[in-house]
Amino acid sequence: MESEDDALTVRQVTERLVKAHPQLDIGLVQDSVQTAYEELRYARVRTYLPVLMERRVQDLLPSGERTEVDT
């Protein structure tokens, strides 16, 4: 179960990546963000969760779609 803070983080990361990758299916981006969150949800230091999630999503996206995300 996601906390309210985690739900907000997932939503913000998803919005940034959808804007950064408008050519991708929104569902693919959402699924990738959720996968990244599930992998990192028990991280002890929460400060870097959004950055770590974005980096993990970049690994999950198809190789031709990887670009740097403005933060």
One Martini backbone bead per residue (centre of mass of N, CA, C, O) as a GRO file, in nm:
protein
   71
    1MET     BB    1   0.095   0.038   0.024
    2GLU     BB    2   0.060   0.362  -0.036
    3SER     BB    3   0.145   0.654   0.038
    4GLU     BB    4   0.083   0.976  -0.015
    5ASP     BB    5   0.374   1.049  -0.094
    6ASP     BB    6   0.414   0.818  -0.298
    7ALA     BB    7   0.179   0.888  -0.484
    8LEU     BB    8   0.289   1.164  -0.560
    9THR     BB    9   0.556   1.068  -0.678
   10VAL     BB   10   0.440   0.889  -0.899
   11ARG     BB   11   0.281   1.114  -1.042
   12GLN     BB   12   0.520   1.308  -1.100
   13VAL     BB   13   0.697   1.113  -1.259
   14THR     BB   14   0.492   1.050  -1.476
   15GLU     BB   15   0.452   1.336  -1.585
   16ARG     BB   16   0.746   1.389  -1.668
   17LEU     BB   17   0.772   1.141  -1.865
   18VAL     BB   18   0.540   1.209  -2.056
   19LYS     BB   19   0.667   1.478  -2.146
   20ALA     BB   20   0.948   1.348  -2.239
   21HIS     BB   21   0.751   1.102  -2.386
   22PRO     BB   22   0.510   1.152  -2.617
   23GLN     BB   23   0.555   0.884  -2.801
   24LEU     BB   24   0.451   0.728  -2.568
   25ASP     BB   25   0.275   0.522  -2.397
   26ILE     BB   26   0.125   0.582  -2.105
   27GLY     BB   27   0.112   0.291  -1.997
   28LEU     BB   28   0.415   0.235  -2.011
   29VAL     BB   29   0.500   0.454  -1.815
   30GLN     BB   30   0.327   0.368  -1.575
   31ASP     BB   31   0.442   0.081  -1.549
   32SER     BB   32   0.739   0.169  -1.508
   33VAL     BB   33   0.693   0.335  -1.252
   34GLN     BB   34   0.568   0.110  -1.083
   35THR     BB   35   0.810  -0.077  -1.095
   36ALA     BB   36   1.012   0.117  -0.967
   37TYR     BB   37   0.861   0.149  -0.704
   38GLU     BB   38   0.857  -0.148  -0.614
   39GLU     BB   39   1.174  -0.168  -0.602
   40LEU     BB   40   1.193   0.118  -0.400
   41ARG     BB   41   0.985   0.128  -0.150
   42TYR     BB   42   1.221   0.038   0.084
   43ALA     BB   43   1.371   0.280   0.103
   44ARG     BB   44   1.528   0.467   0.345
   45VAL     BB   45   1.585   0.701   0.142
   46ARG     BB   46   1.342   0.929   0.016
   47THR     BB   47   1.468   1.175  -0.132
   48TYR     BB   48   1.567   0.989  -0.402
   49LEU     BB   49   1.326   0.843  -0.534
   50PRO     BB   50   1.264   1.002  -0.799
   51VAL     BB   51   1.544   0.966  -0.931
   52LEU     BB   52   1.556   0.656  -0.919
   53MET     BB   53   1.301   0.608  -1.082
   54GLU     BB   54   1.384   0.749  -1.344
   55ARG     BB   55   1.631   0.572  -1.398
   56ARG     BB   56   1.478   0.303  -1.410
   57VAL     BB   57   1.286   0.375  -1.640
   58GLN     BB   58   1.506   0.413  -1.854
   59ASP     BB   59   1.571   0.102  -1.848
   60LEU     BB   60   1.267   0.008  -1.931
   61LEU     BB   61   1.279   0.141  -2.180
   62PRO     BB   62   1.317   0.157  -2.484
   63SER     BB   63   1.621   0.217  -2.627
   64GLY     BB   64   1.510   0.446  -2.839
   65GLU     BB   65   1.376   0.626  -2.577
   66ARG     BB   66   1.629   0.734  -2.446
   67THR     BB   67   1.647   1.013  -2.224
   68GLU     BB   68   1.688   1.296  -2.079
   69VAL     BB   69   1.565   1.435  -1.784
   70ASP     BB   70   1.426   1.707  -1.667
   71THR     BB   71   1.474   1.849  -1.318
   0.00000   0.00000   0.00000
